Each structure stands twice: as structure tokens, then as C-alpha cells.
Amino acid sequence: MNGWSNNGLWLAGIVASVVLTASVVSLGWLSARRRTMIASSAPSYQLELLDSLYNDSPIVFAVIDRHGRFLDINRDPSEMVGYTKEDMTGQQFATMVDADSLEITGQIFQQTLRGGKCSQEIKIIHKQGHSIDLNIHTSPLVRRKKTIGILVFIQDISDRKRSLERIRYMAYYDDMTGLPNRRFFTNRLEEKLKAAGKNGTRLAVCYMDVDRFKLVNASFGRDFGDMLLLQIAERLTRCLPEPGDLARMEGDEFAACLDHLEDSEDVNRRLDAMMSVLEEPFELSGIPVHITVSFGVAVSEGASADAGTLLKRADTALHRVKENGKNNYMLHSDDMDNIALHKLTIQHEMRRALANNEFILYYQPQYDLASGQIVGLEALIRWMHPERGLVPPGEFIPAAEESGIIVPLGNWVIEEACRQNKAWQDAGMPCIPVSVNLSFRQFTELNLTGKVASILEKTGLKARYLEIEITESMTMDVERASKCLKELTELGVNISIDDFGTGYSSFHYLKSLPIARLKIDRSFVRHIQQDTNDAAIVAAIIAMAHNLQLQVIAEGVETQDQLHFLRSHRCDEMQGYYGSPPLSSANVLELLQEKLNRPALPTYH
């Protein structure tokens, strides 16, 4: 049905007077003599026009008497309300009106009978029982200066109302979970803060996200991740007294408002309850999945707090939890703001450092335990800051991962390591591989193999002298990992698993991946002489890896006793301060020249 402007009430009056004449002619309310007079005084085309306006108009016109009964309707209304003209003729208009619209409908009808013209949105009940939205315009039906009824113009606006409601829903609610979104939550939080300020009470804002959620998406797909978020939303909603107290902010991030706090311990009690409901495994397509979550919390202090500030503080606290191991919650403190500012400064300076060539590579030798010879080098990034001097990676790598700078930085590491290795080979040094660590973000980048191939071509290094180290967590999505690693190995690059034993891998998965060797994490090597469990784990990893035809290298070897243990269990290679600390490229050249024709370690006996 064609749209009708709410500002077109004046048009309703004009059309009313026109249609009134047509309706009078059609209904035969006047005497035959009077009809004859009208017909004789009006040109025939005018009468035809009036009759056409009434009978053929796409707009529904209804004539209602002073008692609210339908006298006539210009067209079949069944498509709109479910009732036919015959059903409605003689019936009270009020019997169709929704209870919520009865009072206002009665008022506009009375106003119209007093000579007014009205426009109003009302709800009526469809014959099938559901409500529909109508826009009605009313004009008095006058005969001999006396109002004898009402002419009603009726427009179905249900579709338009639904569209507006949908637009409003999309503006304030998350489409997937049905939870309030950031805008709704922020507005509601402002209201709650004002109320808390007046009442002298406090509230807390909790910012939460799922630990390693990107890994879930990368491993099982986004549909799997969406199912997980839906179940998380359902569980968290049960922990809160009001539905609007929980919102999905974006991605895997949720926010909750905890108001009417009794004391400082009340925050801890409520957070413990929220973490507790998420500890039970989630059933996703028949697979039980355990997750951990991290919460950042900010508590309102006085009437000066605003929603934006509280959310920012809670987000800052969340990032602090992430940096300290995840699976926990922290309340915001002022020193966190200083840390956050420092992190932003670091991220800004890293972008500048990348452009100004402030990053350098150090290399730690890797030794064959049987021959004692240097058989490889691991490239380790350092930052030569113009003011602070040499900055260790632990101070800037987390910020690089978080900001995304890790991708261009990681690509630079690969290219620089390849360039340097080729330079050593051109200087007559032994042809040994250099290994570089690949970040998770790099691993998920499109065309990783193409980028590596381009670097090898640019530097002139043969692919077999480049080894890429990935972490166990990157192999969780076995299908994707297998495809990516196969492409790299077809290029000629070797692959190793770094920090083995600390992640999620199993030998069952590893046998399906094109892996050349495992690196036993230093945390197991550190106490192999004192801790029988660590010793047993290291021995088992070596034995099982050899059964799969994999080489094994132990990281973090610092003592002769550790070296003897590894040799006695037939570990292939070692890396650590017992052999050499990380060295600058110039010092590596000196070491390679010095050890060119003799073992760098005591030989195996």
C-alpha cells in the first residue's frame, strides 16, 4: 500500500471533501431528487472521477457513523485486517482496536465528531489474532452543517514499524547474541552512575574476554566460535539480576555492570561467581571445550565518574590481566594507566624504530651433541633504542603482538636473517641453517609462503638454510597448519616446533605435519638433574620424537650436568649459555672462523 505522510493532514481534508461527494453518490443517502440535481449540475467526467477516487483508490477509506459502526468501506480490507467488507459492515470499529489503543481511538473519534481532523497511529487486532499497526486520518462527514459520521483513511504501517524497530534493534543490540551492544550499555551505564551518585552507592564495570579465542576461531572455524560466544552470553546472563547489565562489546569481549555493591569484597564474590559458571566445559557440536576468561574491573568512586572513563579503566585492567598470565581478574589501579601509556609509547616508538633501522639481530649457536660442531643459529631480535640502549624482546614483543606491528617486524627478521646468513656463506663460513621464530599473526597471514619465497629470492639464500620455528598452539588447526607447512617444506624450508611440551600438541597430530625437529622447552631442561618428573618428560620426548624420525634440540642448556643427561638420552642438539650466549653478527663471524675446523663443544664419548 502506498505510503502516507504524517504531515499530510491537510491533504486528508481535501480528499475527504472529494470522497464525501463520491460516497454520497455511491451510498444513495440523498433523495432521488437531490441526486438528480447533482447529476444534472455536475459534468459527467467529474462524477466518474469522484466515483473512481472512492472505488479504485489504493488507500482504504471507511465511513463510520456517529456510534462508531462501519457503514461502508471503499475496497476489500481482508488483505490488511483479515476481515471482509461484509464482516465489518455494521460492526463497531472499537471491537477491532487493541486494548492499548482504545482510549486514544475514542478520543480522536470524539474530536472528529466535534469537527476536528486527526491523525494517529493505533494498533488493531487482525482476524488471526495478531496485532497490526495502522495510521488513521479522520475527517468529519457533514450533511446540512451537521456531522453525521466520520470518514477514516487507513494505512497499514506494520512493515514500516517493523523496519524502524529492526533499525533501532540493530543500533542498540548485538545481532548474534541478542545482548545490548556498546552504545546501549554505555547509555545505561551513564544512567546507573547518575543514580549511584545520588544514592551514595558504588558500582563496578567488568570488561571480559575469552583467553585465546582467536585460536579457537583459527582451529575450529567462526561458526564454532559463534556457538561458544552464544553459550557464554547465556551463562553470564544468569549471573546478573537485570538483562541489560550484560553487553557484547565486540568480538569475544563482554562488559557487565555490577551495581549496589555492599563492600569491596562484594566485587570479588560476584566475579568469582561469573568465572565459576564458565569453568564447566561447553558442549559444541558434541565436543566438550574448556575455556578460561580474563576480567578487568573498574569501580566508580564518587559522582565524578563517567561511563567512558570507567570502561577505559576496566579495559586497561583487562590488558594487565592478559599480560600476567590470563585466567584471572584485576581491579584497576592508577599505576595501570601509567603502564598503558608506556605501552602506547612503546608501540609508537617501534613503528619509528622499524623505519629507522633500530632493530638488530643476535644469533645463538646450536650444537650437534655427537660431534660438538655448530650446526645452526637461531636469530633473536633486539632493539637498539637511541635513548635507552639495548632493549630485550620481553619489553617490546608483547606490545608488538597486540598492535599488529609483529607482522612487518617478523618479516624484517626473516629477511635480515637470510641476508646475514648468505653474507657469512659468501665469506667462506660453513653453510648452516638459520632459524627464525614465526608469530601467530604471521602464521595466519595470507600468502605466507609467497612472502618467504620472495625473501629467499631477494637475498639469494637457498631455502634449505632457512628454518622456521612455530609454537605448538599454531598446530591446533591441523588441517590449516598442515597445508601451510606443506607449502613451506615444498619450497625447501625446514620446520621445527618451538617450546615443545608447553602447549597443546600431541605426537598424534605431529605425525601428520611436515615437521623436521622439536625443541624441548627450557622449563623442562632447567631442573632435569633435580626433578625426576622433568627428567622423565625430557627422556620420553626424545624417545618418541626419534620414533617419528624427528630431530630433537634442547633449549636453555646451562650446565655440564644437563649436557651429560641429554647426551646419555641421545638428544641430537642443544642450545644455551653452556655453549654460547646470543651473539652479534660480528661475534658470530669470529666464532665461526675460530671453530671452523674443530668442535665447539667437548665431543661425545
C-alpha positions as CSV (number, residue, x, y, z in Angstrom):
1,M,0.0,0.0,0.0
2,N,1.3,3.5,-0.8
3,G,2.9,5.5,2.0
4,W,1.1,8.4,3.6
5,S,3.0,11.3,5.2
6,N,2.2,12.2,8.8
7,N,2.5,15.8,7.7
8,G,-0.3,15.4,5.1
9,L,-3.3,16.0,7.3
10,W,-4.3,19.0,5.1
11,L,-4.4,16.6,2.2
12,A,-6.7,14.3,4.1
13,G,-9.2,17.2,4.4
14,I,-9.1,17.9,0.7
15,V,-9.5,14.3,-0.3
16,A,-12.2,13.9,2.4
17,S,-14.4,16.6,0.8
18,V,-13.9,15.0,-2.6
19,V,-14.6,11.5,-1.5
20,L,-17.5,12.6,0.6
21,T,-19.3,13.6,-2.6
22,A,-18.4,10.2,-4.2
23,S,-19.5,8.4,-1.1
24,V,-22.8,10.2,-1.0
25,V,-23.4,9.4,-4.7
26,S,-22.4,5.7,-4.1
27,L,-24.3,5.1,-1.0
28,G,-27.6,6.7,-2.1
29,W,-28.0,8.6,1.1
30,L,-29.6,11.6,-0.7
31,S,-33.1,11.6,-2.1
32,A,-33.5,10.7,-5.8
33,R,-34.5,14.3,-6.5
34,R,-31.3,15.6,-4.9
35,R,-29.1,13.0,-6.7
36,T,-30.7,14.1,-10.0
37,M,-29.9,17.7,-9.1
38,I,-26.2,16.8,-8.5
39,A,-26.0,14.7,-11.6
40,S,-27.6,17.5,-13.7
41,S,-25.4,20.2,-12.3
42,A,-22.1,18.4,-12.4
43,P,-20.3,17.3,-15.6
44,S,-20.3,13.5,-16.1
45,Y,-16.5,13.3,-16.1
46,Q,-16.5,14.8,-12.5
47,L,-18.9,12.2,-11.3
48,E,-16.8,9.5,-12.9
49,L,-13.7,11.0,-11.3
50,L,-15.2,11.1,-7.9
51,D,-16.5,7.5,-8.2
52,S,-13.0,6.4,-9.4
53,L,-11.3,8.1,-6.4
54,Y,-13.5,6.3,-4.0
55,N,-13.7,2.8,-5.5
56,D,-10.3,2.5,-7.1
57,S,-8.0,4.3,-4.7
58,P,-5.2,2.1,-3.2
59,I,-5.9,3.8,0.1
60,V,-8.6,2.2,2.3
61,F,-11.5,4.7,3.1
62,A,-14.1,3.7,5.7
63,V,-17.3,5.5,6.5
64,I,-18.3,5.3,10.2
65,D,-21.5,6.5,11.8
66,R,-21.7,8.6,15.0
67,H,-21.9,5.4,17.0
68,G,-18.6,4.0,15.6
69,R,-20.2,1.4,13.3
70,F,-18.8,0.7,9.8
71,L,-21.2,1.9,7.1
72,D,-19.1,1.3,4.1
73,I,-15.5,0.6,3.0
74,N,-14.2,1.5,-0.4
75,R,-12.3,-1.7,-1.0
76,D,-11.8,-5.2,0.3
77,P,-9.8,-4.9,3.6
78,S,-9.2,-8.6,4.1
79,E,-5.6,-8.4,2.9
80,M,-4.9,-5.9,5.6
81,V,-7.0,-6.9,8.6
82,G,-8.3,-10.4,7.7
83,Y,-12.0,-9.3,7.7
84,T,-14.1,-8.8,4.5
85,K,-16.3,-5.8,3.9
86,E,-19.3,-7.9,4.8
87,D,-17.6,-8.9,8.1
88,M,-17.0,-5.3,9.0
89,T,-20.2,-3.6,7.8
90,G,-22.4,-2.8,10.8
91,Q,-19.6,-3.8,13.3
92,Q,-18.2,-1.4,15.9
93,F,-14.7,-0.1,15.0
94,A,-13.8,-0.4,18.7
95,T,-14.1,-4.2,18.6
96,M,-11.1,-4.4,16.4
97,V,-8.9,-2.0,18.3
98,D,-6.1,-3.3,20.6
99,A,-6.7,-2.6,24.3
100,D,-3.7,-0.3,24.4
101,S,-5.1,1.9,21.6
102,L,-8.8,2.0,22.8
103,E,-8.6,5.2,24.8
104,I,-6.7,7.3,22.2
105,T,-9.0,6.0,19.4
106,G,-12.1,7.0,21.4
107,Q,-10.6,10.5,21.9
108,I,-9.8,11.1,18.2
109,F,-13.3,9.9,17.2
110,Q,-14.9,12.3,19.6
111,Q,-12.7,15.1,18.4
112,T,-13.6,14.4,14.8
113,L,-17.3,14.4,15.6
114,R,-16.8,17.9,17.1
115,G,-15.5,19.0,13.7
116,G,-11.8,18.3,14.1
117,K,-9.4,16.4,11.8
118,C,-7.0,13.9,13.4
119,S,-4.1,11.7,12.6
120,Q,-2.9,8.9,14.8
121,E,-1.0,5.6,14.9
122,I,-3.0,2.8,16.5
123,K,-2.9,-1.0,16.9
124,I,-5.8,-3.2,15.9
125,I,-6.3,-6.9,16.2
126,H,-6.1,-8.9,12.9
127,K,-8.7,-11.6,12.4
128,Q,-6.0,-14.2,13.0
129,G,-5.2,-12.7,16.5
130,H,-2.0,-10.8,16.0
131,S,-1.8,-7.0,16.2
132,I,-1.0,-4.8,13.3
133,D,-0.1,-1.1,13.2
134,L,-2.3,1.4,11.3
135,N,-2.0,5.1,10.6
136,I,-5.5,6.6,10.6
137,H,-6.6,10.0,9.4
138,T,-10.1,11.1,10.3
139,S,-12.4,13.8,8.9
140,P,-15.9,14.7,9.9
141,L,-18.7,13.6,7.5
142,V,-21.0,16.7,7.4
143,R,-24.6,17.0,6.0
144,R,-26.5,20.2,6.2
145,K,-23.9,21.6,8.7
146,K,-24.4,18.6,10.9
147,T,-21.7,15.9,11.5
148,I,-23.4,12.6,10.6
149,G,-20.3,10.4,10.8
150,I,-16.6,10.0,10.2
151,L,-14.5,9.4,7.2
152,V,-11.4,7.3,8.1
153,F,-8.3,7.0,5.8
154,I,-6.5,3.8,6.8
155,Q,-2.9,2.9,6.1
156,D,-1.1,-0.3,7.2
157,I,2.3,0.8,8.6
158,S,3.2,-2.6,10.1
159,D,6.1,-3.2,7.7
160,R,7.4,0.3,8.3
161,K,7.2,-0.1,12.1
162,R,9.0,-3.4,11.9
163,S,11.7,-1.8,9.8
164,L,12.1,1.0,12.3
165,E,12.1,-1.4,15.2
166,R,14.7,-3.5,13.4
167,I,16.9,-0.4,12.7
168,R,16.6,0.5,16.4
169,Y,17.4,-3.0,17.4
170,M,20.5,-3.1,15.3
171,A,21.6,0.3,16.7
172,Y,21.3,-0.9,20.3
173,Y,21.6,-4.7,20.3
174,D,24.1,-7.4,19.1
175,D,22.5,-9.3,16.3
176,M,24.1,-12.7,17.2
177,T,23.7,-12.9,20.9
178,G,20.7,-10.6,21.4
179,L,22.6,-8.8,24.1
180,P,22.9,-5.0,24.4
181,N,25.7,-3.6,22.4
182,R,28.3,-1.0,23.4
183,R,26.0,2.0,22.7
184,F,23.2,0.6,24.7
185,F,25.5,-0.4,27.6
186,T,27.3,2.9,27.7
187,N,24.0,4.8,27.9
188,R,22.6,2.5,30.5
189,L,25.9,2.8,32.5
190,E,25.6,6.6,32.5
191,E,22.1,6.3,33.9
192,K,23.2,3.9,36.6
193,L,26.2,6.1,37.5
194,K,23.9,9.1,38.0
195,A,21.6,7.1,40.2
196,A,24.6,5.8,42.2
197,G,25.9,9.3,42.7
198,K,22.5,10.5,44.0
199,N,22.2,7.4,46.3
200,G,25.8,7.4,47.5
201,T,26.3,3.9,46.3
202,R,29.1,2.4,44.1
203,L,29.1,0.1,41.1
204,A,31.7,-1.8,39.1
205,V,32.2,-2.3,35.4
206,C,33.7,-5.6,34.3
207,Y,35.4,-6.0,30.9
208,M,35.8,-9.6,29.9
209,D,37.2,-11.5,27.0
210,V,37.9,-15.2,26.2
211,D,41.5,-16.2,26.5
212,R,43.0,-17.4,23.2
213,F,39.7,-17.0,21.4
214,K,41.4,-16.3,18.1
215,L,43.0,-19.7,18.4
216,V,39.5,-21.3,18.8
217,N,38.4,-19.5,15.6
218,A,41.5,-20.4,13.7
219,S,41.3,-24.0,14.8
220,F,37.6,-24.8,14.5
221,G,36.1,-22.0,12.4
222,R,34.0,-19.0,13.1
223,D,30.7,-20.9,13.4
224,F,32.2,-22.9,16.2
225,G,33.4,-19.7,17.8
226,D,30.0,-18.1,17.5
227,M,28.3,-21.1,19.2
228,L,30.8,-20.6,22.1
229,L,30.0,-16.9,22.4
230,L,26.3,-17.7,22.5
231,Q,26.7,-20.1,25.3
232,I,29.0,-17.7,27.2
233,A,26.4,-15.0,26.9
234,E,23.7,-17.3,28.2
235,R,25.7,-18.3,31.3
236,L,26.8,-14.8,32.2
237,T,23.2,-13.5,31.9
238,R,22.2,-16.0,34.6
239,C,24.7,-14.3,37.0
240,L,23.2,-10.9,36.7
241,P,19.9,-9.5,38.1
242,E,18.9,-7.5,35.0
243,P,19.2,-8.5,31.3
244,G,20.6,-5.0,30.4
245,D,23.5,-5.4,32.8
246,L,25.5,-7.6,30.3
247,A,26.6,-6.4,26.8
248,R,28.6,-7.8,24.0
249,M,31.1,-5.0,23.2
250,E,32.8,-6.6,20.1
251,G,34.3,-9.9,19.1
252,D,34.8,-12.0,22.2
253,E,34.6,-9.1,24.6
254,F,31.7,-8.6,27.0
255,A,31.0,-6.0,29.6
256,A,28.9,-6.3,32.8
257,C,27.7,-3.7,35.3
258,L,27.6,-4.7,38.9
259,D,25.7,-2.2,40.9
260,H,24.5,-1.8,44.5
261,L,27.9,-3.0,45.8
262,E,27.8,-3.8,49.5
263,D,31.5,-3.6,50.2
264,S,34.9,-4.2,48.5
265,E,34.5,-8.0,48.9
266,D,31.2,-7.9,47.1
267,V,33.0,-7.3,43.8
268,N,35.2,-10.4,44.4
269,R,32.2,-12.5,45.2
270,R,30.4,-11.6,42.1
271,L,33.4,-12.0,39.9
272,D,34.1,-15.4,41.4
273,A,30.6,-16.4,40.6
274,M,30.9,-15.3,37.0
275,M,34.2,-17.1,36.5
276,S,32.8,-20.2,38.1
277,V,29.9,-20.6,35.7
278,L,32.4,-20.5,32.8
279,E,34.6,-23.3,34.2
280,E,32.2,-26.1,33.2
281,P,33.0,-27.4,29.7
282,F,31.0,-26.1,26.8
283,E,29.3,-28.6,24.5
284,L,29.9,-27.6,20.9
285,S,28.9,-30.0,18.2
286,G,29.3,-32.8,20.6
287,I,32.8,-31.7,21.6
288,P,33.5,-30.6,25.2
289,V,35.5,-27.4,25.2
290,H,37.2,-25.9,28.3
291,I,38.0,-22.2,28.2
292,T,39.4,-19.6,30.5
293,V,38.5,-15.9,30.7
294,S,40.0,-12.7,31.9
295,F,38.3,-9.8,33.6
296,G,39.3,-6.2,34.1
297,V,37.3,-4.3,36.7
298,A,36.8,-0.6,37.5
299,V,34.9,0.6,40.5
300,S,33.1,4.0,40.5
301,E,34.4,6.5,43.0
302,G,32.1,9.4,43.8
303,A,29.8,11.3,41.5
304,S,32.6,12.4,39.1
305,A,32.9,9.1,37.3
306,D,31.5,8.7,33.8
307,A,30.8,5.7,31.7
308,G,33.7,6.3,29.2
309,T,36.3,6.7,32.0
310,L,35.1,3.5,33.8
311,L,35.1,1.4,30.6
312,K,38.6,2.7,29.7
313,R,39.9,1.8,33.2
314,A,38.3,-1.7,33.0
315,D,39.8,-2.3,29.6
316,T,43.2,-1.2,31.0
317,A,42.9,-3.7,33.9
318,L,41.9,-6.4,31.4
319,H,45.0,-5.9,29.4
320,R,47.1,-6.1,32.6
321,V,45.5,-9.5,33.4
322,K,46.3,-10.7,29.9
323,E,50.0,-9.7,30.4
324,N,50.1,-11.5,33.7
325,G,49.0,-14.9,32.5
326,K,45.3,-14.6,31.8
327,N,42.5,-16.6,33.6
328,N,42.1,-14.1,36.4
329,Y,40.6,-10.7,37.2
330,M,42.2,-7.5,38.4
331,L,40.8,-4.2,39.8
332,H,42.0,-1.1,38.1
333,S,44.6,1.0,39.9
334,D,46.2,4.3,39.0
335,D,49.6,2.7,38.2
336,M,47.9,0.8,35.4
337,D,47.3,4.0,33.5
338,N,51.0,4.7,33.5
339,I,51.7,1.2,32.2
340,A,49.1,1.6,29.5
341,L,50.7,5.0,28.5
342,H,54.1,3.3,28.5
343,K,52.8,0.6,26.2
344,L,51.3,3.1,23.7
345,T,54.6,4.9,23.8
346,I,56.5,1.7,23.0
347,Q,54.1,0.9,20.1
348,H,54.7,4.4,18.6
349,E,58.4,4.1,19.1
350,M,58.5,0.7,17.5
351,R,57.0,2.0,14.3
352,R,59.6,4.7,14.2
353,A,62.3,2.1,15.0
354,L,61.3,-0.1,12.2
355,A,61.6,2.8,9.8
356,N,64.9,4.0,11.3
357,N,66.6,0.5,11.3
358,E,66.9,0.5,15.1
359,F,66.3,-3.3,15.4
360,I,69.2,-5.7,15.2
361,L,69.6,-9.5,15.3
362,Y,71.6,-11.5,17.7
363,Y,72.3,-15.2,17.0
364,Q,72.6,-18.1,19.4
365,P,74.6,-21.1,18.2
366,Q,73.1,-24.6,18.1
367,Y,75.4,-27.6,18.6
368,D,75.4,-31.2,17.5
369,L,75.8,-33.2,20.7
370,A,77.6,-36.1,19.0
371,S,80.3,-34.0,17.1
372,G,80.3,-30.8,19.1
373,Q,80.1,-28.8,15.9
374,I,78.0,-25.7,15.4
375,V,75.1,-26.9,13.1
376,G,72.8,-23.9,13.2
377,L,72.0,-20.4,14.6
378,E,68.8,-19.0,16.0
379,A,68.0,-15.4,15.1
380,L,66.9,-13.3,18.1
381,I,65.7,-9.8,17.8
382,R,67.0,-6.9,19.9
383,W,66.1,-3.2,19.9
384,M,68.9,-0.7,19.9
385,H,67.0,2.3,21.3
386,P,68.6,5.6,20.7
387,E,68.0,6.7,24.4
388,R,67.6,3.5,26.4
389,G,70.2,1.4,24.7
390,L,69.7,-2.3,24.1
391,V,66.0,-3.3,24.8
392,P,65.4,-7.0,25.4
393,P,62.5,-8.6,23.5
394,G,60.4,-9.2,26.6
395,E,59.8,-5.5,26.8
396,F,58.5,-4.9,23.3
397,I,57.4,-8.2,21.7
398,P,54.0,-8.3,23.7
399,A,53.2,-4.8,22.6
400,A,54.2,-5.7,19.0
401,E,51.9,-8.7,19.1
402,E,49.0,-6.7,20.5
403,S,49.3,-3.8,18.0
404,G,50.0,-5.9,14.9
405,I,53.5,-4.4,14.4
406,I,54.7,-8.0,14.9
407,V,53.9,-8.8,11.2
408,P,56.2,-6.3,9.5
409,L,58.7,-6.8,12.3
410,G,58.6,-10.5,11.8
411,N,59.0,-10.2,8.1
412,W,62.0,-7.9,8.7
413,V,63.6,-10.6,10.9
414,I,63.2,-13.3,8.2
415,E,64.8,-11.1,5.6
416,E,67.6,-9.8,7.7
417,A,68.5,-13.4,9.0
418,C,68.5,-14.7,5.4
419,R,70.6,-11.7,4.2
420,Q,73.2,-12.2,7.0
421,N,73.4,-16.0,6.6
422,K,74.1,-15.5,2.9
423,A,76.8,-13.0,3.7
424,W,78.5,-15.4,6.0
425,Q,78.4,-18.1,3.4
426,D,79.8,-15.7,0.8
427,A,82.6,-15.0,3.3
428,G,83.6,-18.7,3.3
429,M,81.8,-19.8,6.5
430,P,80.1,-23.2,6.8
431,C,76.7,-23.4,5.2
432,I,74.4,-23.9,8.2
433,P,70.7,-23.0,8.6
434,V,69.5,-20.0,10.5
435,S,66.2,-20.4,12.3
436,V,63.6,-17.6,12.9
437,N,60.5,-17.6,15.1
438,L,57.2,-17.1,13.4
439,S,54.5,-15.2,15.3
440,F,50.9,-16.4,15.3
441,R,49.8,-13.4,13.4
442,Q,52.4,-14.1,10.7
443,F,51.3,-17.7,10.5
444,T,47.7,-16.7,9.8
445,E,48.7,-14.1,7.2
446,L,47.6,-14.9,3.6
447,N,50.4,-16.0,1.2
448,L,53.0,-16.6,3.9
449,T,54.8,-19.0,1.5
450,G,54.9,-16.4,-1.2
451,K,56.4,-13.8,1.1
452,V,59.1,-16.3,2.3
453,A,59.8,-17.3,-1.3
454,S,60.2,-13.6,-2.2
455,I,62.6,-13.0,0.6
456,L,64.8,-16.0,-0.4
457,E,64.9,-14.8,-3.9
458,K,65.8,-11.3,-2.9
459,T,68.6,-12.4,-0.5
460,G,69.9,-15.3,-2.6
461,L,69.8,-17.7,0.3
462,K,68.9,-21.3,-0.6
463,A,65.7,-22.5,1.1
464,R,67.4,-25.4,3.0
465,Y,69.4,-22.9,5.0
466,L,66.3,-21.3,6.5
467,E,64.4,-22.9,9.3
468,I,61.1,-21.6,10.6
469,E,60.1,-22.2,14.2
470,I,56.4,-22.3,15.1
471,T,54.8,-22.8,18.5
472,E,52.6,-25.8,19.4
473,S,49.5,-23.7,19.6
474,M,49.8,-22.9,15.9
475,T,49.2,-26.6,15.1
476,M,45.8,-26.9,16.8
477,D,44.1,-26.3,13.5
478,V,45.7,-29.4,12.0
479,E,44.2,-29.0,8.5
480,R,45.3,-25.4,8.1
481,A,48.7,-25.9,9.7
482,S,49.3,-28.9,7.5
483,K,48.5,-27.0,4.3
484,C,50.7,-24.0,5.3
485,L,53.6,-26.1,6.5
486,K,53.5,-28.4,3.5
487,E,53.8,-25.3,1.2
488,L,56.8,-24.1,3.1
489,T,58.5,-27.5,3.0
490,E,57.8,-27.9,-0.7
491,L,59.7,-24.6,-1.0
492,G,62.6,-26.3,0.7
493,V,62.3,-24.6,4.1
494,N,62.7,-26.7,7.3
495,I,60.1,-26.5,10.1
496,S,60.6,-27.0,13.8
497,I,58.2,-26.9,16.8
498,D,59.5,-24.4,19.4
499,D,58.9,-24.7,23.2
500,F,57.6,-28.3,22.9
501,G,55.8,-29.6,25.9
502,T,54.2,-26.3,27.0
503,G,51.3,-26.2,24.6
504,Y,48.5,-28.3,23.1
505,S,50.2,-30.6,20.6
506,S,50.4,-34.3,20.8
507,F,52.6,-36.8,18.9
508,H,49.4,-38.0,17.2
509,Y,49.0,-34.6,15.5
510,L,52.7,-34.1,14.8
511,K,53.0,-37.3,12.8
512,S,50.6,-35.7,10.2
513,L,52.6,-32.5,9.9
514,P,55.8,-32.0,7.9
515,I,58.0,-31.2,11.0
516,A,61.7,-31.7,10.9
517,R,62.5,-31.4,14.6
518,L,61.3,-30.5,18.1
519,K,62.8,-28.0,20.5
520,I,62.3,-29.1,24.1
521,D,61.3,-26.1,26.2
522,R,63.9,-24.7,28.6
523,S,61.5,-25.1,31.5
524,F,61.9,-28.9,31.4
525,V,65.7,-28.7,30.9
526,R,66.3,-26.4,33.8
527,H,65.7,-29.0,36.5
528,I,66.3,-32.3,34.8
529,Q,69.0,-33.1,37.4
530,Q,66.8,-32.3,40.4
531,D,63.3,-33.1,39.2
532,T,62.6,-36.7,38.2
533,N,59.4,-35.7,36.5
534,D,61.1,-33.2,34.2
535,A,63.8,-35.8,33.5
536,A,61.2,-38.4,32.6
537,I,59.4,-35.9,30.3
538,V,62.6,-35.0,28.5
539,A,63.6,-38.6,28.1
540,A,60.1,-39.5,26.8
541,I,60.0,-36.6,24.3
542,I,63.4,-37.6,22.9
543,A,62.4,-41.3,22.5
544,M,59.0,-40.6,21.0
545,A,60.4,-38.0,18.6
546,H,63.1,-40.4,17.4
547,N,60.4,-43.0,16.7
548,L,58.7,-40.4,14.4
549,Q,62.1,-39.8,12.7
550,L,62.2,-36.3,14.2
551,Q,65.4,-34.5,15.3
552,V,65.4,-33.1,18.9
553,I,67.1,-30.0,20.2
554,A,67.1,-28.9,23.9
555,E,66.9,-25.2,24.7
556,G,68.3,-23.5,27.8
557,V,71.3,-25.8,28.4
558,E,73.4,-24.1,31.0
559,T,75.4,-26.7,32.9
560,Q,77.6,-29.7,32.1
561,D,75.3,-32.0,34.1
562,Q,72.4,-31.0,31.8
563,L,74.6,-31.6,28.8
564,H,75.6,-35.1,30.1
565,F,71.9,-36.0,30.7
566,L,70.9,-35.0,27.2
567,R,73.8,-36.9,25.6
568,S,73.1,-40.0,27.6
569,H,69.5,-40.0,26.3
570,R,70.7,-39.4,22.7
571,C,69.4,-35.9,22.2
572,D,70.6,-34.6,18.9
573,E,71.4,-31.0,19.5
574,M,71.5,-28.3,22.2
575,Q,71.3,-24.6,22.5
576,G,72.0,-22.5,25.6
577,Y,74.6,-20.5,27.5
578,Y,76.7,-23.5,28.2
579,G,77.6,-23.4,24.5
580,S,77.3,-19.7,23.9
581,P,75.1,-16.7,24.7
582,P,73.4,-14.9,21.8
583,L,76.0,-13.0,19.8
584,S,76.1,-10.1,17.5
585,S,76.6,-10.8,13.8
586,A,80.3,-9.7,14.0
587,N,80.9,-12.0,17.0
588,V,79.2,-14.9,15.2
589,L,81.6,-14.5,12.3
590,E,84.6,-14.6,14.8
591,L,83.1,-17.7,16.4
592,L,82.6,-19.5,13.1
593,Q,86.1,-18.7,12.0
594,E,87.5,-19.9,15.3
595,K,85.6,-23.2,15.3
596,L,85.8,-23.7,11.6
597,N,87.9,-26.9,11.8
598,R,87.4,-28.1,15.4
599,P,84.5,-28.9,17.7
600,A,82.9,-26.0,19.6
601,L,81.8,-28.4,22.4
602,P,83.6,-31.3,24.1
603,T,83.0,-34.3,21.8
604,Y,80.7,-37.1,22.8
605,H,82.3,-40.2,24.3
